[in-house]
């Protein structure tokens, strides 16, 4: 398993879009993303750095493997 690093909220949204997630709006400093067929919404904070724990949870909720996420993140 590859090691996660801190990335920005903007980069996280960009990467989730590559997996088919769509931005439906923004609430405060958080971008809300949905994907058809999924029963969960992702709330991605638009901070300079997202903590590794939060990023790992978002990836888990999106049902994506960490290695897959890291390959498309670059």
N, C-alpha and C positions, 0 to 999 in steps of 0.2 A: 504494500500500500504506500502510495506517495504521501509526502508530508504537505499538509496545508500551510499556507502562509497568509498573512493579512493582505486582503485586497480591498479596494474601494467599493463603495456601494454601487457606483456607476459601472465598474467592471463586472460586478456580480450580476447586475441586471442584464448587461450585454451578453454574458455567458448563458444565463437562464433563457434568454430569447433564442439562443442557438438550439436549445432543447425543446422549443415549441411553446414556451411560456409567453404570455402577452401582458403588457401593462394595461390595466384597466383604470388606473387613477392614482392619485397621491393623497395621502392623509398626513398633513404636517410634513415631517422630513422622511416619511416612509412611502416607498413605491409599492403598490399592491399589484400582484401578478396572479393570473389564473391560467389554467390550461384545460381544454375540454377533456372530459373523461376523468378528471381528478376531483376529489372531494375536498381539496385543501387549497387555500390561498396562501401565497407567499407574501410576506411583508418585509421588504428589504430596506433597511435604513440607508439613507444617502449620506453616510459619513465618509471621512477620508480613509478610515480603516474600519473594517468589520472584524470583530474578534473571531478567533479561530473556532471557538465553541459555537457561536451563533451561525457561522458559515456552515459548519458541519451539520447542525440541525436543519438549516434550510435545504441543504443537499439531500439529507435523509427524507425530509417531507416531500421533496420533489421526486423521490424514488430514483435517484441518480447515484451511480457509483462515484466515489471520490476521485479515482483515477481517471474516469471518463470526464468528469468536470474539469480536472486539471489540464487534460489534453486540449479541450476546447477553450479553456481560459486564456491560452497563450496566443 
